[in-house]
Amino acid sequence: MVIKKNLFILTISIILFSCTSNIFYDKNIEINNSVWNTDSTAIFNVTVEDTINYFDFYLNLRNTTDYKYSNIYFFIDTKFPDGNHTQDTVECLLSDKKGKWYGSGIGKVKSNSYLLKRKIKFLQKGVYSFEIQQAMRTRNLNGIKNIGITIKKSN
């Protein structure tokens, strides 16, 4: 009985450790009153020391079913430690053509995680700044609860 209990605890510990050990950075920012203004920028400052391993970059989004579009566009400005920067425009689909919401969640809130870049390597040590703005043609975008990024070590 004691062996089974210890084996169970060991198995659960291994599963939990293996699921989270590859996460390098994970942060989400709450959008005030679920209304994201075009002038508001979510800023994520990530300190990088590892220039050897490869990483996968995810964009996280929580929206309500009150959101009136099936997609969302973002501007993502990446500032490198040496002062250079790049800007990308990204589209994420939130529902299918029939209006069925993608993602997980119960009730009105849906959560999605989008793989944006796979197997990227940070070429410089230092602080990277990822600045995200909504890029829809609506000044005040209703129904967006959180925006975030997750960076994981690639397998």
Secondary structure as GFF3:
##gff-version 3
##sequence-region A 1 155
A	DSSP	alpha_helix	2	20	.	.	.	ID=ss1
A	DSSP	beta_strand	23	30	.	.	.	ID=ss2
A	DSSP	three_ten_helix	32	34	.	.	.	ID=ss3
A	DSSP	beta_strand	35	37	.	.	.	ID=ss4
A	DSSP	beta_strand	42	48	.	.	.	ID=ss5
A	DSSP	beta_strand	55	64	.	.	.	ID=ss6
A	DSSP	beta_strand	71	79	.	.	.	ID=ss7
A	DSSP	beta_strand	85	93	.	.	.	ID=ss8
A	DSSP	beta_strand	109	120	.	.	.	ID=ss9
A	DSSP	beta_strand	126	134	.	.	.	ID=ss10
A	DSSP	beta_strand	140	142	.	.	.	ID=ss11
A	DSSP	beta_strand	144	153	.	.	.	ID=ss12
###
